Amino acid sequence: MKDRMREAIEAARYAHPHPNPRVGALVLHPNGTVVGRGVHQGPGESHAEVTALIQAGSAAAGGTLVVNLEPCNHHGRTPPCTEAIMESGISRVIVAVMDPDPNVNGKGIARLQQAGLEVLVGVLEAEAEKLDPGYFHHRRTGLPRVTLKAALTMDGAVAARDRSSRWITSPEARRDGHELRAEADAVMIGAGTLISDNPALTVRLEGGSDRRPIPVVIGGNRPLPPDARLFERPAIVFSPRPCEVAAEVIVLPGRAGVDLEKALVMLGERGILDVLVEGGPSLARSLLDGGLVQRGVFYYGAKLAGGAGLGPFGGRFESLGDATELQVEDVRRVGADVRVEFLVEGGS
Ligand SMILES: NC(=O)c1ccc[n+]([C@@H]2O[C@H](COP(=O)([O-])OP(=O)(O)OC[C@H]3O[C@@H](n4cnc5c(N)ncnc54)[C@H](OP(=O)(O)O)[C@@H]3O)[C@@H](O)[C@H]2O)c1
């Protein structure tokens, strides 16, 4: 059954249904052949289980439904999946992981069991969670999952003293960075990066992309350049004080600049589950200090800065105890550079 569950997970891997979860489903005939497949494509669209059951039709009777996330048992934009499953004549349901959404959270499984269906939960549970970490993090905490991205010299500088930072890494690493953007629902930068780099923050991939992560700027006391490239499309600016730019401005003063936790809560309320933070060091430090970072992707360019320049976090390092513990998830070469992906302790 693990192979079938892997198939369901892989089917959903490249879907972008946020704020809903990535879900793939298969319907197996009692003889084991696949008679229905479904992937959820987003709010208002049919759920993966329902698409697979419709495709299977009467061949679902006595069969098995394989799905990476617990089926829902509540009326949202679409009717409950549990009803469709019970009506289909399916006799067994295999689920990878329970849905932490308070509207579901065991209720879907309980309903199916009450109706006399055999339900098996926990097949490839860890893989299913990794399919959509932003969803699980958001439903458990109310906050989007935050990934920090940085391009560094091999000795850890993200910019020279004159603030220039283009280009520390190779075109291959920059292309990989666009893949990261394509996964994100929003891309966030600080005022310093907006002022010195004026990035577009668009997804530029070979063959094009229909991904449009929302640009988010953490503004400060300095005026923001009104003609910044990212204001050419709808953007959100969080600012400690009112400011006039061609974007939605949300005034959210905190102890030092913008209250970043509240800003993330507000993004989560808007269905943004994955935020990619692309700098700079001051914003990265504040997020890390606030315990708001779950993951990092660092690209180490094949260059040495020689000890000067800006580090990826504008913070202090008084003693080893100040260090944040990490779990290295992946290390690989990208072009001439090295890409390191890590989780911050307790991250996802
Ligand atoms: N190599 C890389 O991967 C990379 C990526 C991005 C940026 N960079 C480089 O980083 C440099 C810019 O870094 P930076 O540290 O000056 O700017 P930053 O982190 O992009 O922005 C920091 C600014 O955001 C505002 N802010 C408001 N609330 C804040 C809060 N709670 N925490 C932190 N900041 C808050 C403040 O603006 P006010 O000062 O106006 O109050 C603050 O100075 C540039 O040289 C850029 O090229 C490198």
Ligand as a Chemical Component Dictionary entry (heavy atoms), coordinates in Angstrom:
data_LIG
# 
_chem_comp.id                   LIG 
_chem_comp.type                 NON-POLYMER 
_chem_comp.pdbx_formal_charge   0 
_chem_comp.three_letter_code    LIG 
# 
loop_
_chem_comp_atom.comp_id 
_chem_comp_atom.atom_id 
_chem_comp_atom.alt_atom_id 
_chem_comp_atom.type_symbol 
_chem_comp_atom.charge 
_chem_comp_atom.model_Cartn_x 
_chem_comp_atom.model_Cartn_y 
_chem_comp_atom.model_Cartn_z 
_chem_comp_atom.pdbx_ordinal 
LIG N1  N1  N 0  22.961 38.286 -0.650 1  
LIG C1  C1  C 0  21.700 38.200 -0.290 2  
LIG O1  O1  O 0  21.108 37.128 -0.270 3  
LIG C2  C2  C 0  20.962 39.455 0.066  4  
LIG C3  C3  C 0  19.554 39.425 0.112  5  
LIG C4  C4  C 0  18.886 40.577 0.470  6  
LIG C5  C5  C 0  19.593 41.722 0.793  7  
LIG N2  N2  N 1  20.940 41.728 0.711  8  
LIG C6  C6  C 0  21.686 42.950 1.033  9  
LIG O2  O2  O 0  21.323 43.365 2.338  10 
LIG C7  C7  C 0  21.436 44.773 2.422  11 
LIG C8  C8  C 0  20.184 45.344 3.054  12 
LIG O3  O3  O 0  20.068 44.820 4.347  13 
LIG P1  P1  P 0  19.461 45.623 5.565  14 
LIG O4  O4  O 0  19.692 44.803 6.801  15 
LIG O5  O5  O -1 19.957 47.007 5.519  16 
LIG O6  O6  O 0  17.930 45.728 5.179  17 
LIG P2  P2  P 0  16.627 44.814 5.308  18 
LIG O7  O7  O 0  16.789 43.750 6.319  19 
LIG O8  O8  O 0  16.176 44.466 3.952  20 
LIG O9  O9  O 0  15.618 45.913 5.869  21 
LIG C9  C9  C 0  15.738 46.352 7.194  22 
LIG C10 C10 C 0  14.876 47.571 7.401  23 
LIG O10 O10 O 0  13.496 47.192 7.470  24 
LIG C11 C11 C 0  12.826 48.080 8.347  25 
LIG N3  N3  N 0  12.181 47.325 9.436  26 
LIG C12 C12 C 0  10.942 47.624 9.897  27 
LIG N4  N4  N 0  10.605 46.792 10.864 28 
LIG C13 C13 C 0  11.639 45.952 11.050 29 
LIG C14 C14 C 0  11.852 44.877 11.946 30 
LIG N5  N5  N 0  10.932 44.494 12.820 31 
LIG N6  N6  N 0  13.033 44.229 11.874 32 
LIG C15 C15 C 0  13.959 44.585 10.979 33 
LIG N7  N7  N 0  13.807 45.600 10.099 34 
LIG C16 C16 C 0  12.643 46.294 10.143 35 
LIG C17 C17 C 0  13.870 49.056 8.883  36 
LIG O11 O11 O 0  13.827 50.159 7.994  37 
LIG P3  P3  P 0  14.251 51.636 8.397  38 
LIG O12 O12 O 0  15.755 51.576 8.563  39 
LIG O13 O13 O 0  13.808 52.484 7.262  40 
LIG O14 O14 O 0  13.550 51.971 9.681  41 
LIG C18 C18 C 0  15.153 48.272 8.700  42 
LIG O15 O15 O 0  16.295 49.072 8.620  43 
LIG C19 C19 C 0  21.674 45.257 1.001  44 
LIG O16 O16 O 0  23.055 45.534 0.844  45 
LIG C20 C20 C 0  21.288 44.094 0.142  46 
LIG O17 O17 O 0  22.008 44.074 -1.078 47 
LIG C21 C21 C 0  21.647 40.630 0.373  48 
# 
loop_
_chem_comp_bond.comp_id 
_chem_comp_bond.atom_id_1 
_chem_comp_bond.atom_id_2 
_chem_comp_bond.value_order 
_chem_comp_bond.pdbx_ordinal 
LIG N1  C1  SING 1  
LIG C1  O1  DOUB 2  
LIG C1  C2  SING 3  
LIG C2  C3  SING 4  
LIG C2  C21 DOUB 5  
LIG C3  C4  DOUB 6  
LIG C4  C5  SING 7  
LIG C5  N2  DOUB 8  
LIG N2  C6  SING 9  
LIG N2  C21 SING 10 
LIG C6  O2  SING 11 
LIG C6  C20 SING 12 
LIG O2  C7  SING 13 
LIG C7  C8  SING 14 
LIG C7  C19 SING 15 
LIG C8  O3  SING 16 
LIG O3  P1  SING 17 
LIG P1  O4  DOUB 18 
LIG P1  O5  SING 19 
LIG P1  O6  SING 20 
LIG O6  P2  SING 21 
LIG P2  O7  DOUB 22 
LIG P2  O8  SING 23 
LIG P2  O9  SING 24 
LIG O9  C9  SING 25 
LIG C9  C10 SING 26 
LIG C10 O10 SING 27 
LIG C10 C18 SING 28 
LIG O10 C11 SING 29 
LIG C11 N3  SING 30 
LIG C11 C17 SING 31 
LIG N3  C12 SING 32 
LIG N3  C16 SING 33 
LIG C12 N4  DOUB 34 
LIG N4  C13 SING 35 
LIG C13 C14 SING 36 
LIG C13 C16 DOUB 37 
LIG C14 N5  SING 38 
LIG C14 N6  DOUB 39 
LIG N6  C15 SING 40 
LIG C15 N7  DOUB 41 
LIG N7  C16 SING 42 
LIG C17 O11 SING 43 
LIG C17 C18 SING 44 
LIG O11 P3  SING 45 
LIG P3  O12 DOUB 46 
LIG P3  O13 SING 47 
LIG P3  O14 SING 48 
LIG C18 O15 SING 49 
LIG C19 O16 SING 50 
LIG C19 C20 SING 51 
LIG C20 O17 SING 52 
# 
